[in-house]
Amino acid sequence: MLRLCLSFGLLGFATNTSAADSVMDILKPYYPIYNEALGCHGAIAPSGSVSGLTREPYMTGYCIDIDRQKVIETDKGKRLYILITGDVSFDEDGKEVLRGHGASGLVGMFVLKPKGEGWQVESANPYMNAGSNGLGLGDWDLEQFATNTWSFINEHGDTHQGYYSDSLVILTPSGSGITQSWIGINFNNENAGKCEDDMSECDDVKATFTVDSSRVVNGFYPLELTINGRTKGKVYADFVYRIHYQKDKGYIEPNDYPLKDNY
């Protein structure tokens, strides 16, 4: 991937020269730092970890890239969807740092609408977290989740002390902001020694998912998840579960969802 100072030039292929200049002007204030030693644009942002005493977020410096950008034709006109990713790279003094398991990658999402020959922000959140070991989660897909709404979607995986989990991460424009949804789709504790003698504590469960565009609930398409495996002492075989979008909250795992909070 190209660093942001080069990636801005790519926007010309998605729009036009004047629009590219406008997009560059829009994004730069969100990522105002240029680290000369690393040759990257970025920002100081929450790392995804918090203080155990104060619950204040730990901050770190991210070098950022443009992962995806696409112009979508909607009933409201054109919209330019942009997905930014960031890797932990420097501290608040600008010095290069090593990445560790305690920090997540950075993700930012922007939806721009036309303004004259350029663009203006309609929805944005530049400082969300996804990706393990301080690395931004890349290769996001853009899928339709409502009549006039598209969302970026990806899978985040991580391992902690023998517990492995995968989750869907769905980023959805909501008013002027972006809603971030996390849905567990895979959990395994075999490497934590839970599947040796007492199988009642053994968890090995997976969910495959589709977006059910045949129906609309609360203005959005539901998620349909098919669950197989065992978790919390129960066995599931092609168990179908639907999760609905909740206004201003996103797709929220209900309390009876078998993979709730397994990340």
C-alpha positions as CSV (number, residue, x, y, z in Angstrom):
1,M,0.0,0.0,0.0
2,L,1.1,3.6,-0.6
3,R,1.3,6.0,2.3
4,L,-1.2,8.8,2.4
5,C,1.0,11.4,0.9
6,L,1.0,9.3,-2.3
7,S,-2.5,7.8,-1.8
8,F,-4.2,11.1,-2.1
9,G,-3.2,11.2,-5.8
10,L,-5.1,8.0,-6.4
11,L,-8.4,9.8,-5.7
12,G,-8.2,11.4,-9.1
13,F,-9.0,8.0,-10.7
14,A,-12.2,7.7,-8.6
15,T,-13.5,11.3,-9.3
16,N,-11.8,14.1,-11.1
17,T,-8.9,16.5,-10.5
18,S,-10.8,19.2,-8.8
19,A,-12.7,16.7,-6.7
20,A,-9.3,15.0,-5.8
21,D,-8.0,18.4,-4.5
22,S,-11.2,18.8,-2.4
23,V,-10.9,15.3,-0.9
24,M,-7.3,15.9,0.0
25,D,-8.3,19.2,1.7
26,I,-11.1,17.3,3.6
27,L,-9.0,14.4,4.9
28,K,-5.7,16.2,5.8
29,P,-7.2,17.9,8.9
30,Y,-8.1,14.5,10.4
31,Y,-4.6,13.2,9.9
32,P,-2.5,16.3,10.3
33,I,0.8,14.8,11.3
34,Y,3.6,14.2,8.8
35,N,6.3,12.0,10.3
36,E,9.4,12.8,8.2
37,A,11.5,9.9,9.6
38,L,8.8,7.4,8.6
39,G,7.6,9.2,5.5
40,C,4.0,9.0,6.4
41,H,0.9,11.0,7.3
42,G,-1.0,10.1,10.4
43,A,-2.5,11.2,13.7
44,I,-2.2,10.6,17.5
45,A,-5.3,8.5,18.3
46,P,-6.7,6.0,20.9
47,S,-4.9,2.7,20.7
48,G,-7.8,0.5,21.7
49,S,-6.4,-0.1,25.2
50,V,-7.3,1.8,28.3
51,S,-5.8,2.5,31.8
52,G,-6.9,-0.1,34.3
53,L,-7.2,2.7,36.9
54,T,-8.8,5.6,35.1
55,R,-10.3,3.9,32.0
56,E,-8.7,6.7,30.0
57,P,-7.6,5.5,26.5
58,Y,-3.9,5.1,25.8
59,M,-2.9,7.2,22.8
60,T,-0.4,6.3,20.1
61,G,0.7,7.5,16.7
62,Y,-0.6,5.9,13.5
63,C,0.8,6.0,10.0
64,I,-2.3,5.7,7.7
65,D,-3.2,4.5,4.3
66,I,-6.3,4.6,2.0
67,D,-7.6,1.0,1.9
68,R,-10.7,1.4,-0.2
69,Q,-12.6,4.2,-2.0
70,K,-15.6,3.8,-4.2
71,V,-18.2,6.1,-5.7
72,I,-21.8,4.8,-5.2
73,E,-24.9,5.9,-7.0
74,T,-27.8,6.3,-4.6
75,D,-31.3,7.7,-4.7
76,K,-29.8,10.8,-3.0
77,G,-27.1,11.2,-5.6
78,K,-23.4,10.2,-5.7
79,R,-21.6,9.3,-2.5
80,L,-17.9,8.6,-2.2
81,Y,-17.1,6.0,0.4
82,I,-13.5,6.0,1.8
83,L,-11.9,3.6,4.2
84,I,-8.6,4.5,6.0
85,T,-6.4,2.1,7.9
86,G,-3.5,2.8,10.3
87,D,-0.6,1.0,11.9
88,V,1.0,1.9,15.2
89,S,4.2,3.6,14.2
90,F,5.3,6.4,16.4
91,D,4.8,7.9,19.9
92,E,3.6,11.4,20.9
93,D,7.1,12.7,20.4
94,G,7.2,11.3,16.8
95,K,9.7,8.6,17.6
96,E,9.3,5.2,16.0
97,V,7.8,2.5,18.3
98,L,7.5,-1.3,18.3
99,R,4.0,-2.7,17.9
100,G,2.6,-4.9,20.7
101,H,-0.5,-7.0,21.4
102,G,-1.9,-4.3,23.6
103,A,-2.7,-2.0,20.8
104,S,-5.2,-2.3,18.0
105,G,-5.0,-1.0,14.4
106,L,-6.7,2.2,13.4
107,V,-9.7,2.4,11.0
108,G,-11.4,5.5,9.7
109,M,-14.5,5.8,7.5
110,F,-15.8,8.8,5.5
111,V,-18.8,9.3,3.3
112,L,-18.6,12.3,1.1
113,K,-21.4,14.0,-0.9
114,P,-21.0,16.3,-3.9
115,K,-20.4,20.0,-3.3
116,G,-20.0,21.9,-6.5
117,E,-17.1,20.3,-8.4
118,G,-15.8,18.7,-5.2
119,W,-16.9,16.9,-2.1
120,Q,-18.0,17.6,1.5
121,V,-18.3,15.3,4.5
122,E,-21.7,13.8,5.1
123,S,-20.6,11.1,7.7
124,A,-17.2,10.5,9.3
125,N,-15.4,8.8,12.1
126,P,-11.6,8.9,11.6
127,Y,-10.5,7.2,14.9
128,M,-12.0,3.7,15.4
129,N,-10.1,0.6,16.2
130,A,-9.8,-2.8,14.4
131,G,-6.9,-5.1,13.7
132,S,-4.6,-6.8,16.2
133,N,-1.0,-6.3,17.2
134,G,-1.2,-2.6,16.3
135,L,-1.8,-3.3,12.6
136,G,-4.7,-1.8,10.7
137,L,-7.2,-4.3,9.3
138,G,-7.0,-4.2,5.5
139,D,-8.9,-5.4,2.5
140,W,-12.3,-4.1,3.5
141,D,-15.4,-4.9,1.4
142,L,-18.2,-2.4,0.7
143,E,-21.7,-4.0,0.8
144,Q,-25.2,-2.7,0.6
145,F,-27.1,-3.0,4.0
146,A,-30.1,-0.8,3.2
147,T,-31.8,0.9,0.2
148,N,-29.5,3.8,0.2
149,T,-26.8,2.8,2.6
150,W,-23.6,0.9,2.1
151,S,-21.2,-0.3,4.9
152,F,-17.6,-1.4,5.0
153,I,-17.3,-4.9,6.4
154,N,-14.4,-7.1,7.5
155,E,-13.3,-9.9,9.8
156,H,-11.2,-9.2,12.9
157,G,-9.3,-12.1,14.5
158,D,-7.2,-12.3,17.6
159,T,-5.8,-14.8,20.1
160,H,-5.3,-14.2,23.9
161,Q,-3.9,-16.9,26.1
162,G,-5.2,-19.7,24.0
163,Y,-8.6,-18.2,23.3
164,Y,-9.2,-17.5,19.6
165,S,-12.0,-15.4,18.2
166,D,-13.2,-13.9,14.9
167,S,-15.7,-11.1,14.6
168,L,-17.5,-9.3,11.9
169,V,-16.8,-5.6,12.0
170,I,-19.4,-3.5,10.2
171,L,-19.0,0.3,9.7
172,T,-22.3,2.0,8.8
173,P,-22.9,5.7,8.2
174,S,-25.4,7.1,10.7
175,G,-26.2,10.8,10.4
176,S,-23.0,12.7,10.6
177,G,-21.2,9.8,12.3
178,I,-20.3,6.2,11.7
179,T,-21.7,3.2,13.7
180,Q,-19.3,0.4,14.4
181,S,-20.9,-3.1,14.9
182,W,-19.1,-6.2,16.2
183,I,-20.6,-9.6,15.8
184,G,-18.9,-12.7,17.0
185,I,-18.6,-15.5,14.4
186,N,-15.9,-17.8,15.7
187,F,-14.7,-18.8,19.1
188,N,-12.3,-21.6,20.2
189,N,-10.6,-22.2,23.6
190,E,-8.9,-25.5,22.8
191,N,-5.4,-24.1,23.1
192,A,-6.4,-22.8,26.6
193,G,-6.7,-26.4,27.7
194,K,-10.5,-26.4,27.9
195,C,-11.1,-29.3,25.6
196,E,-9.1,-32.1,27.3
197,D,-11.1,-33.7,30.1
198,D,-14.1,-31.6,31.1
199,M,-15.8,-31.0,27.7
200,S,-18.5,-28.9,29.4
201,E,-16.0,-26.0,29.2
202,C,-14.9,-26.7,25.7
203,D,-16.0,-24.0,23.1
204,D,-15.5,-24.5,19.4
205,V,-18.3,-22.7,17.5
206,K,-18.5,-20.9,14.2
207,A,-21.1,-18.8,12.4
208,T,-21.4,-18.2,8.7
209,F,-23.4,-15.2,7.7
210,T,-25.4,-13.6,4.8
211,V,-27.1,-10.2,4.5
212,D,-30.8,-10.9,4.0
213,S,-31.7,-8.3,1.4
214,S,-35.2,-9.9,1.0
215,R,-36.5,-8.0,4.0
216,V,-36.1,-4.7,5.8
217,V,-36.2,-4.2,9.6
218,N,-35.7,-0.8,11.1
219,G,-34.7,0.4,7.7
220,F,-31.8,-2.1,7.2
221,Y,-31.3,-5.6,6.0
222,P,-31.0,-8.2,8.8
223,L,-27.9,-10.4,9.3
224,E,-28.6,-14.1,9.0
225,L,-26.1,-16.3,10.9
226,T,-25.9,-20.1,10.7
227,I,-24.2,-21.5,13.8
228,N,-22.5,-24.8,14.2
229,G,-20.4,-26.3,17.0
230,R,-20.5,-26.2,20.8
231,T,-20.3,-23.3,23.3
232,K,-21.4,-22.7,26.9
233,G,-22.4,-26.4,27.2
234,K,-24.8,-26.4,24.2
235,V,-24.4,-28.0,20.8
236,Y,-25.6,-26.2,17.6
237,A,-26.2,-27.7,14.2
238,D,-27.2,-25.3,11.4
239,F,-28.9,-23.1,14.0
240,V,-30.1,-19.9,12.2
241,Y,-30.1,-16.6,14.1
242,R,-31.0,-13.2,12.8
243,I,-29.6,-9.9,14.1
244,H,-31.4,-6.7,13.3
245,Y,-30.1,-3.2,13.0
246,Q,-31.0,-0.8,15.8
247,K,-31.3,2.9,15.1
248,D,-28.2,4.8,16.1
249,K,-26.7,1.7,17.6
250,G,-25.9,-0.6,14.7
251,Y,-26.2,-4.4,14.7
252,I,-26.2,-5.4,18.4
253,E,-25.7,-8.9,19.6
254,P,-28.8,-9.9,21.7
255,N,-28.2,-11.5,25.1
256,D,-29.2,-14.9,23.8
257,Y,-26.9,-14.8,20.8
258,P,-24.6,-17.9,21.2
259,L,-21.4,-16.0,20.3
260,K,-22.2,-12.8,22.2
261,D,-19.1,-11.0,23.6
262,N,-16.7,-13.8,22.4
263,Y,-14.0,-11.3,21.3
